[in-house]
Amino acid sequence: MPVQSPAPKAKPVPDGFRTVTPHLICAGAADAIEFYKNAFGAIEMFRLPTPDGRLMHASIMIGDSMVML
């Protein structure tokens, strides 16, 4: 029986994330993102709108931490 090398280990915390990643649920998430940009210097990383233009999911960086909306 051939010797198999061990499978590579998955990272428990993906690059760009920290041990705890907040996920905020709010009405008017697009406005909230603009607030976080102005108040905390957040950088928008990803935005997924619904067909009617509302925000289904987004991610922003505040400092070195990812925040999901």
N, C-alpha and C positions, 0 to 999 in steps of 0.2 A: 504494500500500500504506500503510495507516494506521500511525502510529507508536505503539507500545505502551510503556506505562511499565513499568519493571522490577518484577518480583515482589518483595514484601517479603521481606527476609532472615529466616530462622529464627534464633532465638537458639541459639548453640552450647551454652550452659549455661542450663537453665530457671530461672525465678525460684525461690528457696528452695534451690537446689543450689549447690555449689561445684565447682571444677575436678575434684576427685576425690571420689566418693561411695562410702564403704565399704558393702559388702553382706556381712553376717555370716550364716553358716550354722551353726546350733547346735541340739542337742537341747534341748528345754525352752525354746523361744524366748519363751514367755509369761512364764516366770520370769525370763529374761534381761532382758526389758523392765522388769519391776518392779525388778530390781537397778539398771538404768541410770537409772530414775526416782529411786531413793533415793540412789545414789552420785553421779550427775552432774546431777540436776535435769532429766532428759530429759522431753520432752513427746511423748506418743503422738499421731501424726498420722493414722495409718491402720492398720486391722487387717482381714485377710481370713482367716477361719477355714475349715477344711475341714468337710465335713458331720459328721465324728465329733468336732469340737471342737478339733482340733489347729490350730496356726497355720501357714497356707500362706505368708503374706507380711504384713509390717508395715513401717511407717516411723516413725521417731522423730526428733525434733530435739534435738540436744545443742548448746547455745549457738546459733550461727547455721548449724550444719551438719546436713544430713540424713544419717541412717544407715538403711540398709535391712536387714531381717532376713527 
